[in-house]
Amino acid sequence: MTDEDLSGFPLALEGPDVPMVSFRTVTKRYGELVVLDALNLDVAEGEMVTVIGPSGSGKTTVLRMLMTLETINGGVIYVDGKPLTHMPRNGRLVRADSRHLRQMRSNIGMCFQHFNLFPHMTALENCMEGPVHVLGIPKAEARARSEELLDMVGMADKRDQHPSRLSGGQQQRVAIARALAMRPKVMLFDEVTSALDPEVIGEVTNVIRRLVAEHNLTMLMVTHQMGFAKDISDRVCFFYGGRIEEQGAPDELFGNPQKERTQQFLSAVKEAN
């Protein structure tokens, strides 16, 4: 699909129940390999959606599309009713330019499995960097906000430490605070516990639990931790072959999966654990 094929997509989503995130027949290919196959997915404001599935099913690609780390080959992604991957021009949608992407990306925060903290900055400086230099927030305000967030993730006493002095779980909690400091409307979590030692995974999952319970953030999470997904999600989507094979409330999907591929996947995960 090219920009000339986008006449069927609205310039913006309007109405009382506009989803915070909307994938409209989104396709992503790498050469002949189709990673996302005409994906349709809506995430409501304040909803916590977890994406599960085997390797190569397209689940992490969903997050990379939202972070504009990759371009899509077809369809349109909307965030808060506005096109993310495209922009209106002369009454039609065209591919987004870098300025539009930067502006829209400011609505989205992401935590990766590898923490990507700035090694030469303290925990506090890591959290302040984006608000000051990207959002233009005064330093005093950014400091106050960052200190509040570090306290929320249980890292107030480590605010003056550099990443090399922090454990993996502590670094990931700082990374979550840093993402939240940008005041995103959408938070993305990509296997945020997979690089952690088992004994510190609880540090990070507890922070995410608190975010879900206390903040009206829209969240998308990719994880291999089925118990965590069941406990924390409003909805779970099982991806297979670049499509949503099955989705539903956690109790339904984990307790009584309807599709054979979902059953096989969950059975294999259970045996592996």
N, C-alpha and C positions, 0 to 999 in steps of 0.2 A: 504494500500500500504506500502511496506517495501522498504529498500534501494535496494534490489535485483530487484525491479520493475522499476528502474529509468533509464533504458537503453535508453528510448525514449527522455530523456531530455538532452539538450546540456550542456557541461561543462561551457560554457559562451555564452552570447548573443553577436553577432557581426553584424556589418553592419552600414549604415549611420543613420538609424532611430531607434536605440536601445532605448527602453523606460527606463526612470529612475527607475521605479518600475514595476515589472511584476509578477503577480500571475498566475502560470500555473497549472490548474486543482487542486487547493489547497483545501484540505478537512480538517476540524477540527471537532472532535467528543468529547463529554463528555459522556462516556459510550454509551448508545443507542441513545443519542441526537446528531443529526448532526447540527452543528452550521454554518459551511461553507461547501457547497455542490459542490465540483469540480469547485471552483471559478476561472474564467479567468478574469483578469483585468490588463490593461496596463495604466500607467500614464506617459505621455511624460515629458521630461525635461522642467521645467518652467511652467508646467500646474498646475492649481488649481482645484482640484476635490473635490466636496462635496458629502458625503454619507449621505443619509436620509433613514428613514424607521421606522417601529414600533419597540417597545422593543422586544428583542429576535430575531431580523432579521439577526444578525451577523455583524452589522456595526462596533461596537467597537472592536470586535474580529479581524477585519482586521488590525486595528492599533496595537493591542496587538501582533499580529503575526509579524508585521514589527519591533516592539521594542524587539522582541525575548523574550517577557514575557511569551509566551506559545509556545509549540512545535506543529507542524502540524502533521497530520496523513497521509497525502498524497499530492503528488504534490511537486512543488519547487517554492520558491520565489526568484526572482533576484532583486538586487539593483545595478544600474549603470552597468548592464551587467554581474555582478558576482553573483553567487549563495549566498544567505544569509543563508538559512536554511540548506544548504549542502555545501560540499567542494569537489574539485577534488582530487582523490587519485588513482594512477595507472590507469589513463584513464577512470575512472568512478566516479560517484557522490556517496558520503557517507554522513551520518549525520555529521553536523558541530560539531567540538569540541568547548570547551569554549573559546579557544584562537581565533579561526576564528570568533565566534560570537561577541566577544569583538571588534575585528578589524573592522568587517562590521558594527556593531552598532554605531561606531563613525561617520558614515555618516548620522545618523538619529537623529533628535531632536524631542522631544515630550513635549507638554503642556497638562496637565491633568485638569479636572474640579476642582480638589482640588490642590492647588498650589505647595505643597510639597517643599516649601523653607526650608532651614536649619534655624531653629529658633534662634540659637546662633550666626548667622552671619548677618552682615549688607547686604543691597541690593548689594553693590559693591562686598563684599566678596563672596556672593552667586554666582555672575556672574564670579568671578575670579577662584573659586575653581576647576571647571572642566578643563579649559584650562591649569592651572598650574600643577595639580596633575595627570590628565589623558593624556593630549596632550603634557605635558612637555614644555609648552611655558614659557619663562622668565616672572617673575612677572611684570616687568615694561611694557612689551608688553601686557600682559593680562590685566593689569590695564587700559592702554590706550584704548584697544579694548572694555573693559567692560564699561568704562565711555562714550565712543562713543555710545554704544548700549543703555545704560540707558537714554542718551540724546534723542536718536531716539524714544524711547517709552514714552518720557515725564516724566522721573523719575530722571533726573540729580540732582534735588534739594533734593531728598530723598535718595541719595546714601549711606549716613551714618546711615540711620535708620534701625532698626531691623524689621522683619516682623510683630511683635506684634504691632508696631506703625503705620502700614500701613492699609489702607482700602482693601477690597477684590479686587476691581478693580486695585488698585496700586500693590498689591501682584501679580496679574495675569500678569500685564505688566512687572514686574521684572522677573517673570517666563519665559516670552517670551524672554526677553533680555538674561537670563541665557542660554536658549536653543540655541539661535543664537550665543552666545559666543563660542560654540563648533564648529562653522563653518560647520554645517551639509549641505548635499546636498538635504536632504528631511526633511520637517517639518510636524509634525503631530499635529492636534488640536482635542482633545476629549472633546466636550461639554464645551469649555473653558468659556462660559458665564453662564452656568446653575446654578452655585453656587453664582452668583452675584446678588446684588440688582438691580432692573430695571434701576434706575437712573445712575448706573455706567457701565452698559453694553456697552454703546457707547464708553467709554474710551478704551475698549479692542477691539471692532470691528473696531474702527478707526485705531488702530495699525496694525491689520491684513490687513485692506484695503491698508495701506501704504506699507506693505511688498509685497503685490501682485503687486502694481503699480510700485515700485521702485527696486525690487530685483528679480533676475531670479531664485527664489527658486521653487523647486517642492513641492507642498503642498497637503496634504490630510486632510480634515476636516470632523468630524462628528458633526452635530448640529441639534437642533430642531427649530432653527430660520429660517423659510422658506424665509422670506424677505431678511435676510442677505445672505443666500445661493444663492438666485436669483441674488442679487446685485454683488456678489464678485466672483462667480465661472465661470470657463471656461466650466465645465461639471458637471452635477449632476447625481448621480447614486442612484436609488431607490432600496433598498434591501428588499427582502421578502423571508423568508424560506432559508436563507443562500446563496441565489443567487441574481444576478442583474436582477430584474424583468423588469426594464426599465431604460434607460439612454439617455441623450441628452443635448443640450445646455439649459441653464436655462429658456429662454423664451419659448422654445418648451415644455420642461417637465412640467413646471408650467402652461403654457398657454393652452396647448393642449395635455394632457397626453393620451396615446393610450391604456394602459392596465387598466382593470377594478380595479385591486388591487391598482394601483397608484392613480386612480381617487378617490377610497374610502378613501385612506390614506390622500390625500390632502384635501378632503372634511371634514374629521374628524378634521384635524388640524385647518382648517379655522373656523369650528364651535367652537372649544375649545378656540380660540382667540377672 
